[in-house]
Amino acid sequence: MKKILRVFKYILIGICLVFFLFPVYWLVITAFKPSNEWFGWPPKFWPSQLTFSNFYGAKETEVFGGTTGSIENIFPYLRNSIIVGVSVALIGTIVSALSAYAIARYKVGGAFLAEWIISIRMLPPIVSALPLYVIFSRLRLINTWWALILSHLVIVVPLGVWLLISFFREIPREIDEAAYVDGANPVQAFFYVVLPLSAPGLAAVAVLSLIQSWSEFLLALVLTNDARAQTLPIFLGRYITGWRVAWGPLSAAGIVTMLPVVVFAVMAQRYLIRGLTFGAVKG
Amino acid sequence: MKGRLIPWLMVLPTLILFLSMTIYPFAFMIWASFRDYDLSKRAETHFIGLSNYFQIPKDRTAIESFKFTVKLLSIAVPIEILLGVGIAFLVRGAKGEKIIRSSFLIPMMVPAAVSGVAWKMLYNYAFGPVNWFLSLFGVSKISWLGDMNYAQLGIIIIDVWQWTPFVFLMIYAGLQSIPQDLIDAARVDGADWGRVFLHVEFPLLRPLILVALVLRIIDCLKTFDIVFMTTWGGPGAATHTYSFYIYKVGISFGWNIGYASALSVLLLIVSMVLVNLVFRLVKMRRQLGFGGEEL
């Protein structure tokens, strides 16, 4: 009886795994399929030959007598994503660390300020997207990296502050106080004593920030309009509406968009739990 | 003295960022919601009182989008909670736990734009694996994104796929934090696993499930990218979420900033109430080190 239950348990896990992993599998497999196998009935669950051509030189492709739309060069979009993501990660981590330290050690602004900062993370982005569009167009910042960096910082900093407050709190106060005795001011104590000790926390915040900025869709959609500043998710969004979609190259682009996030996320799993659940569970 | 000033200087960048990027925009939005602010018309804007707000109950697409959002909340979110909790219990103690756990996290990490591409292929009417799978059971082809009812179901399935892992992650982490002695003690007292679950594990997990529920409700209100990538709100207005409708009114079609602002103000109010609820549930003040404040 127990054995049957155990077998049943693994069957259930298996079914769930198939459901949750199959869409990703399908994307990956399509990226390696030659064009005549993107469509076809029954669908090909394993390509007859693996091709890498979807990753480069994605030109118009003959499919069933018609052609699919061609896909633009992905590199400007990849560049935009990297520049915006890395800037958001760096600036976001520094800004979060400064605030978190002031709040954790000096209780600046009290509970009100801390809660206000953290609550911003949970508000729907569409609510700020519209006014930001109007404001950025007045400042002539639409379609620039700056528009994205600034708006993504708003998403990233609350989570960073939240994570780092708990991180700094775990560093004993005596360590800063020893620095004060040696004549350091709060800024010096922060930079020379606390920051080096909290390197793992800072790294986690940087990775989380990069992930969020990289995946962000709505603000990037509203605040940019061409290859000068559009990021990878928007690049994907532009091609999905067409009637004959070049699924192979689009899937390849999807892999490029997905891979860094998934890799970083698996690396930062532990911190992710605490960050995403707002401390409901200590990861 | 400088001892007080320096900490304030340290929060200054965040303060400037949030005042300019949230407080100012929100004030602008509230202001605009009382005006006939329409970028497609060149006229000066005027104060028009509550007209924008009165327009909402008369706007059929707004009502549709509201209904679909509620549907998503009331169907997808409970499924995600049940499934997430169930999988957390299944995976705990299974062989290859670490790999299985990491695998279950993947959907939630996949950027929504990428899941949109994947699911659009899966749902394809003529060539999609979903219809192929159903054909094995003799079900004839379904136009997943073209038929009103199926399109709604389609979005719900994607939401379940993407966000069940989030619930799983929370509950699984919560299960790990239950002291093993507690479970062992109950076992020694002769409790079978059903009783351990009912009397030990579930009571400890209940607050966590509640937090997961409210966090999912908050995030569900934001649903936008999946709709944008797969159905674009269609067919008709069947899969407009509230967020997506604001986008259409304010940006992609309408440029009607005034009306979109009124819609946004309502969403903002609902979200703020929910955010406050989460903060109380997780006892945010105490976590931040500002003393306890019980619910």
Interface residues (C-beta under 8 A of the other chain):
Chain A: K9 Y10 L12 I13 C16 L17 F19 F20 L21 F22 P23 V24 W26 L27 T30 W38 F39 G40 W41 P42 P43 F45 V95 S96 L98 S99 Y101 A102 I103 A104 R105 Y106 K107 V108 G109 G110 A111 L113 A114 E115 W116 I117 I118 S119 I120 M122 L123 P124 P125 I126 V127 S128 A129 L130 P131 L132 Y133 V134 I135 L150 S151 L153 V154 V157 V161 I165 S166 R169 N185 P186 V187 F190 I211 W214 S215 F217 L218 L221 V222 L232 P233 I234 L236 G237 I240 T241 V245 W247 L250 S251 G254 T257 M258 V261 V262 A265 V266 Q269 L272 I273 L276 T277 F278 G279 A280 V281 K282 G283
Chain B: K2 G3 R4 I6 P7 W8 M10 V11 P13 T14 L17 F18 M21 T22 Y24 P25 F26 F28 M29 A32 L83 I87 L90 V91 A94 I100 S102 S103 F104 L105 I106 P107 M109 V110 P111 A112 A113 V114 S115 G116 V117 A118 W119 K120 M121 L122 A126 F127 G128 P129 W132 W161 T164 P165 F166 L169 M170 A173 G174 S177 P207 L208 V211 A212 L215 I218 L221 K222 F224 D225 F228 M229 T230 W232 S243 I246 Y247 G250 I251 I257 A260 S261 S264 L267 L268 S271 M272 L274 V275 V278 F279 L281 V282 M284 R285 Q287 L288 G289 F290
